[in-house]
Amino acid sequence: MGDLLIPKVTVILRGYDTKQVLTVIEHLVGTRLSSVEVTSNSPNFLESIRIASREFGEDVLIGAGTITDFELAKRSIDAGASYLLSPIMLSERTLAYAKENGAITVPAAFTPTEIMQSFKAGADIVKVFPACTLGPKYITDVQAPLGRMPLMVVGGINADNVQDYFDAGATYAGIGSGIFNPSDIVQRNVANIRNSIKRLENSIAW
């Protein structure tokens, strides 16, 4: 990963059961998409993280998403999550606990003030969310006065626009429905899942 704390692109899996999650992860092994976020509002998400970390943890970084409080963070780290993502800012207690336990933190922010507050509180990466509402130029504009920061864009990112955000200065991207047709994951359509992975890989200047 070089200087990156986590892989450049994180695949967001929201609402899928453990078998569906494992099917996707299995086909990410050996690709450039070597990071997966399993959200806390997915069925049996802790089980998914636990099994995925055990079976694929050497090849794919497994994280927990939609982490909104300390208890969710603790349970996710205990299950084996290597990083935590949130749609909101995380408490200093949560950020400190994650750091003590070797987990990367990615809380969300919308404004320059929120971005700086999260970094000062100890965040490793800050997730600009929802990025599609702001557009790629926001990433350039916010870093002009504040300097280069490890920002992840999430929300409305897909194979057609992700490179625009990287060109504008984003370091990371999290992509959910912008990669796969949800029915392909539900039905565990391996051929279509592989094609979607390849399409996204080909859309990025690595």
Secondary structure as the mmCIF struct_conf table of DSSP 4:
data_model
#
loop_
_struct_conf.conf_type_id
_struct_conf.id
_struct_conf.beg_label_comp_id
_struct_conf.beg_label_asym_id
_struct_conf.beg_label_seq_id
_struct_conf.end_label_comp_id
_struct_conf.end_label_asym_id
_struct_conf.end_label_seq_id
TURN_TY1_P TURN_TY1_P1 GLY A 2 ASP A 3
BEND BEND1 LEU A 5 ILE A 6
BEND BEND2 LYS A 8 LYS A 8
STRN STRN1 VAL A 9 LEU A 13
BEND BEND3 GLY A 15 GLY A 15
HELX_RH_AL_P HELX_RH_AL_P1 THR A 18 LEU A 28
TURN_TY1_P TURN_TY1_P2 VAL A 29 GLY A 30
BEND BEND4 THR A 31 ARG A 32
STRN STRN2 SER A 35 THR A 39
TURN_TY1_P TURN_TY1_P3 SER A 40 ASN A 41
BEND BEND5 SER A 42 SER A 42
TURN_TY1_P TURN_TY1_P4 PRO A 43 ASN A 44
HELX_RH_AL_P HELX_RH_AL_P2 PHE A 45 PHE A 56
TURN_TY1_P TURN_TY1_P5 GLY A 57 ASP A 59
BEND BEND6 VAL A 60 VAL A 60
STRN STRN3 LEU A 61 GLY A 65
BEND BEND7 THR A 66 THR A 66
BEND BEND8 ASP A 69 ASP A 69
HELX_RH_AL_P HELX_RH_AL_P3 PHE A 70 ALA A 79
TURN_TY1_P TURN_TY1_P6 GLY A 80 GLY A 80
BEND BEND9 SER A 82 SER A 82
STRN STRN4 TYR A 83 LEU A 85
BEND BEND10 PRO A 87 ILE A 88
HELX_LH_PP_P HELX_LH_PP_P1 MET A 89 SER A 91
HELX_RH_AL_P HELX_RH_AL_P4 GLU A 92 GLU A 100
TURN_TY1_P TURN_TY1_P7 ASN A 101 GLY A 102
STRN STRN5 ILE A 104 VAL A 106
STRN STRN6 ALA A 108 ALA A 109
BEND BEND11 PHE A 110 THR A 111
HELX_RH_AL_P HELX_RH_AL_P5 PRO A 112 ALA A 121
TURN_TY1_P TURN_TY1_P8 GLY A 122 GLY A 122
BEND BEND12 ASP A 124 ILE A 125
STRN STRN7 VAL A 126 VAL A 128
TURN_TY1_P TURN_TY1_P9 PHE A 129 PRO A 130
HELX_RH_AL_P HELX_RH_AL_P6 ALA A 131 LEU A 134
HELX_RH_AL_P HELX_RH_AL_P7 PRO A 136 LEU A 146
STRN STRN8 LEU A 151 VAL A 154
BEND BEND13 GLY A 155 GLY A 156
TURN_TY1_P TURN_TY1_P10 ALA A 159 ASN A 161
HELX_RH_AL_P HELX_RH_AL_P8 VAL A 162 ASP A 167
TURN_TY1_P TURN_TY1_P11 ALA A 168 GLY A 169
BEND BEND14 THR A 171 THR A 171
STRN STRN9 TYR A 172 ILE A 175
BEND BEND15 GLY A 176 GLY A 176
TURN_TY1_P TURN_TY1_P12 SER A 177 ILE A 179
BEND BEND16 PHE A 180 PHE A 180
HELX_RH_AL_P HELX_RH_AL_P9 PRO A 182 VAL A 186
TURN_TY1_P TURN_TY1_P13 GLN A 187 ARG A 188
HELX_RH_AL_P HELX_RH_AL_P10 VAL A 190 ASN A 202
TURN_TY1_P TURN_TY1_P14 SER A 203 SER A 203
BEND BEND17 ILE A 204 ILE A 204
#
